[in-house]
Amino acid sequence: MLILQGTLFAGLILGVMDGLWLGLIARDWLAGQLGPLKRESFLLAPAIGFYVLYSIGMAVFAVAPAVESGGWMRAALLGGFLGLVAFGTYDLTNMATLKGWPAPMVFVDMAWGMVVSAMASVGAVAIIGLLNKQS
């Protein structure tokens, strides 16, 4: 049940925050960075696949360990580290294999991955804690 709750709550927080980041806050900057690499139309299925898989990862590697022992600080550290590893893997691999992958994108996206993952993990731990108090 804890993994399911962690997946749901971390995923919802991640989805909202990433939607704001990609759709409003950094939209123009990202379009300028990616230029011709950016798709004309958004593909929903791979995006859903990422969010489901990554939300499960946050639940398993950050939320559940933090709920079981450690609280929000552990969630922030584990979630942030997971974000750095996952987004870093994506960005550094793209930089190594794709022509024209912009260096500023690597650093901004890795920082964003760390922040959004830490915040989603902390938020999920907080919600689970509130639900457990009500039970």
N, C-alpha and C positions, 0 to 999 in steps of 0.2 A: 504493500500500500504506500509506503514511504517513497519508493522510486516513482510510482505513478503520480503521486502528489507533487513530488519534486519536478518531474517532467512537465506536468501541466502548468504549475505556477511559474517555474523558471522560463518555460516556453512562452507563456503569455507575456511576461515582462520583457523577455528578449524580443518578441515579435513587435510589441508596441514601440520599444525604444529603437530598434533597428529600422522600423518603418518610419519613424520620425527622422532618424539620421539619414537614411537613404532617400526618403521621399521629400524631405524639406530642408533640413539643416545643411547637409553636405551635397545635395543633389547637383548643383551647378559645378561645384569644385570637382566632384567625381567625374562628371561628364567631360570637363576640361582635361582631366588627367587621362581618362581612358580613350578619348577621341574616337577613332575609327574602330577600336576594339569593343566598344559598347554596342550591345544589340539594339536594334530598332524597337523590337517588342520584347517584353518581359515574358519569360517562360515560367509558368506557375508550378508545374510538377517538380522540377529540380529544386526550386526554392522551398517548397513544402518538405521535400525529402531532406534538405539541409536542416531546416528548423526542427523537424521531428528527431533526426539523428543527433543533432547537437544538444537539444533539450534533454534527451536521454543521457547523453554524456555529462551534462551539468548535474543532473540528478544523481548519477552513479558516483561521479568523481568529486563533487563539491557539496551538493545539498545534503545527501544522506550522511556522509561523514560528519558534516557540521551539525546536523540535527542530533546524531548519535553521541557526539562529544565535541564540544568546542564552540558552538554558537556562531554568531554572525561574523566574527573576526576570521574564524577558520573558513567560513563560506567565502568571504571576500578574498582570502589568500589562495584558496584552492580554485575558486572560480576564475580569478584573475590569471592565475598560472595556466589553467586550461585554455583560456582565451588567447593568451600569448602564444602558447604552443600551437593551437589550431589555426589561428589567423596567421601566425608566423610561417607555419608550414605552407599554407596557401600562397601567401605573398612572396616568400623567398623562392618557392618552387617556380612561381610565375616569372619572377625576375630572372631566374636562372635559365628558363626554357623559352620564354616568349620575347620576340623582338619588340622593343618599345614599351615594355612594362615600366612605368614611371617609379623612380626611387622614392619620391615623396609619398606616393601611394603606399609603399611598403611600411613606412614608419607610422603614418597616420592610421592605416588600417590595423596594424598590430596594436597600437595604443588603444584604438577604439575596441578591438576585440577583448583586450584585457579589461577595460572599464565596463563594457556592457555585460560581459560574462560575470564579473565580480558583482555588479549591481543586481543582475537577474538572480544569481545564487543567493545573495543576501536577502533579496525580496522574498524568494521562495521559502527560505528558512524562517523569516519573520511571519509569513502567512501560515505556515505549518505550525509554528509556535502558538499563534493566536487560535488556530483551530483546535490544537491539543488542550489549551486552557479551557475552551468552551465545552469540551467533552467530559 
